[in-house]
Every structure is written in C-alpha cells, then in structure tokens.
Amino acid sequence: MRREPSIPIVLWVATAALAHILWGGGAEQVVRVVEGRTQLASFASSVSGFVKRSNAPLQISLLTESDETPAPLEPNPDRDSDEVPEE
C-alpha cells in the first residue's frame, strides 16, 4: 500500500492559530476605519439637518484692507458725557 503525502490536521490548526495571533490586529483596524466613517457620516447628516432647519439666506462679505481711515463715531446723545464705560 502506498502512502499519500498529506499534512496532518494538527499542523493546520497550529498554523492557523499562529497566523491569527500574528495578524489578528487587522480586524481592529477595519473596525476603527468603519467607526470613523460612521461618525463622519453622522456629523455630516446633523450639519445638513441644521442647515435645512434654519432655511435662512446667509450673506457672506469679504473685507479688504484699505488705506482709508474709518469715520469717527458720533457721540451717543442718550449717554452722559461724564460716564466712564465699565470693563
């Protein structure tokens, strides 16, 4: 009777256990990436909902520096001139 060359199951189990010990951290990295994407999607959804609820026009203006000096403020007639502003 001829014997067929084969690898015993004990060696397969030992090799699989060793592989899981050495490279088992890959699943943790996948979980971190998926959690990060889920949190980002949740944040984007909440921002989108906030913008939709406000539904008000938003005006943005860009200020540029100019050489002109601003006009001095006129005194407020409701305030006494002897008052010192509190800080």
C-alpha positions as CSV (number, residue, x, y, z in Angstrom):
1,M,0.0,0.0,0.0
2,R,1.3,3.4,-1.0
3,R,1.1,6.2,1.5
4,E,-0.2,9.6,0.1
5,P,1.8,12.6,1.3
6,S,-0.5,14.9,3.3
7,I,-0.2,17.5,6.1
8,P,-1.7,16.4,9.4
9,I,-4.7,18.4,10.7
10,V,-2.7,19.3,13.8
11,L,-0.2,21.2,11.8
12,W,-3.0,23.1,10.0
13,V,-4.6,24.1,13.3
14,A,-1.3,25.2,14.8
15,T,-0.5,27.3,11.7
16,A,-3.9,28.9,11.7
17,A,-3.6,29.8,15.4
18,L,-0.2,31.3,14.9
19,A,-1.5,33.3,11.9
20,H,-4.4,34.7,13.9
21,I,-2.0,35.7,16.8
22,L,0.4,37.5,14.4
23,W,-2.1,39.2,12.1
24,G,-5.1,39.4,14.3
25,G,-4.9,43.2,14.6
26,G,-6.3,43.7,11.0
27,A,-9.8,43.3,12.2
28,E,-9.4,46.0,14.8
29,Q,-8.1,48.4,12.1
30,V,-11.1,47.7,10.0
31,V,-13.4,48.4,12.9
32,R,-11.7,51.7,13.6
33,V,-12.0,52.8,9.9
34,V,-15.7,51.8,9.8
35,E,-16.4,53.6,13.1
36,G,-14.6,56.7,11.8
37,R,-16.6,56.7,8.6
38,T,-19.9,56.2,10.5
39,Q,-19.1,59.1,12.8
40,L,-18.2,61.3,9.9
41,A,-21.5,60.4,8.1
42,S,-23.4,61.1,11.3
43,F,-21.7,64.5,11.7
44,A,-22.4,65.4,8.0
45,S,-26.1,64.4,8.4
46,S,-26.5,66.5,11.6
47,V,-24.9,69.6,9.8
48,S,-27.2,69.0,6.8
49,G,-30.2,68.8,9.0
50,F,-29.2,72.0,10.9
51,V,-28.8,73.9,7.6
52,K,-32.1,72.7,6.3
53,R,-33.9,73.7,9.5
54,S,-32.5,77.2,9.5
55,N,-33.6,77.7,5.9
56,A,-32.5,81.4,6.1
57,P,-30.3,83.1,3.5
58,L,-26.8,83.6,4.5
59,Q,-24.8,86.6,3.4
60,I,-21.1,86.5,3.4
61,S,-19.0,89.5,2.7
62,L,-15.2,89.7,2.3
63,L,-13.5,92.6,3.9
64,T,-10.4,94.0,2.4
65,E,-7.9,96.3,4.0
66,S,-8.0,99.9,2.6
67,D,-5.9,103.0,3.1
68,E,-8.9,105.0,4.2
69,T,-9.4,105.6,7.8
70,P,-12.9,104.9,9.2
71,A,-15.1,107.9,10.1
72,P,-15.1,108.8,13.8
73,L,-18.1,107.7,15.8
74,E,-20.6,110.3,16.7
75,P,-21.3,110.7,20.4
76,N,-24.5,109.0,21.7
77,P,-27.0,111.6,23.0
78,D,-28.5,109.1,25.4
79,R,-25.3,108.7,27.4
80,D,-23.9,111.3,29.7
81,S,-20.5,112.6,28.8
82,D,-19.2,112.2,32.4
83,E,-19.8,108.4,32.4
84,V,-16.8,106.1,32.2
85,P,-17.5,102.9,30.4
86,E,-17.3,99.8,32.6
87,E,-15.0,97.0,31.5
